[in-house]
Amino acid sequence: MLKRREQRGGRAARGAARRAAQQAAFEAAAEKKRKKASKSSKSSSSESSKLTEEETSFVMGLVDNCPKCGRTVRGENVSEGALRQHLFQCQDKDKIAKFAKKKAIAASKEASMKSAAEKQEEMMLEKQW
């Protein structure tokens, strides 16, 4: 059990490092695009604002639901520009509040399930000794 937990921790750490590297590469590419766009036009665009990790994943097509309002785009053939435009135009406060509440409930359920699983693992380890 302890070995499995260590393996999961190692995989999680490698995954986090991989996601950080992907995020850095995406930000570098976005910065290049911004510089290129700023050279061609001096007006500030909506792309120049920073995106969160969830928003970046949505724009890249890694996540099916909008991180703000929860709109699903699965199965639709949409471009990165269309997803980015949706993010910047997503201003419906009711939908955003409902989705935030839904995400908070899901996170609390997941945390309680995770803590229960860890408690069960601890009990099993103690019984083995």
N, C-alpha and C positions, 0 to 999 in steps of 0.2 A: 504494500500500500504506500509506504513512504517512497519507495523507488518510483512508483507511478506518479506520485505527486511531484517529485523532482523532475521527472520526464515532462510532465505537463507544464511545469514552471519554465523549463528550458525551451520547450516549444513556444510557449507564450512570449518569452523574451526574444527568441529569434524572429517570431512573427512581428513583434513590436518594432524591432530593428528594421525588418524588411519594409513595414508600412512607413516608417520614418524616412527611409531611403527613397521610397516611391513618392512620398509627399515632397521631399526636397527636390527630386527630379521634376515633379509636376510644377512646383513653384518656380524653378529655374526656367522651365519652358514658358510658363506664364509671364515671367519677367521679360524674357526675350520678346514675346509677343507684344507686351506693353511698350517696351522700348521701340520696337519696330512701328507700332501704331502711333506712338508719340512723335516719332520722326516724321511720319506722313501727315499727321494732323495734330495740332497743338491743343485741341479741346480735350478735356478730361472725360474719360469714358467710365462706364459702370464696371468694366473689367478691372480697373485699377484698385478696387477695394479688396481687402483680404477675405478669403473664404475659410470657413472652419473645416475641420477634417471631414465631418459628415457632408457638408455642402460640396466639398471637392470630390468625394466619393460619388455623390449623386451626379455631378457634372460629368465625371469620367465614365459613368454608366455602371459602376460597381454596385450601386444600391438602387433598388427599384422605387423607393418611396422618397418623396420630397422631405428633407429634414425639417422644414418649417411647417407645412400644412398636411403632410402625409399623402399627397396625391400620388397615385400609382401610375407608373409609365411602362410597366412590364408589357412586352409584346409589341409595343409601339416602336417604330423605327424613327427615333428622334436624334437629332444631332446635338453635339456639345453646346453649340450656340443657342439652340432652342431651350435646352435645360438650364443654361446659365441665365437666359432671358426670363424663364419662369421664376428662378430664384429671386431675381431682382424685382420682379413685378408681384411677387407673392406677398400681399399686404392684407389679406383677409384676417382680421384680428380674431374673429370667432373660431375659424378653422384652426388657426395657429394655437389658440388657447386650448381647444379640445384635444388637438394632437399632442401638445405638451403634457396635458393631464394624463392622456393615454400612455405616453412614454414613461412618465413618472410611476404610474401604477405597474407597468411591465417591469421597470427596473427594480422596484421594491419586491415584487414577486420573485424575480430572478435572484436577488440578493438573499432572500429568505430561503429559497431552495438551495442555493449554494452553501449557505451557512449550515443548513440541515445536513447536507451531504458531507461537509467537512466534519461535523460532529459525529456522524455515523462512522466515518473513517477513523477518527480518533478513538472511538469506543472499540472498534474492531482491532486497532493496534494495541490498545491496552489489554484486551482479552487475549490476544496472542501471546503477550508477554506474561 
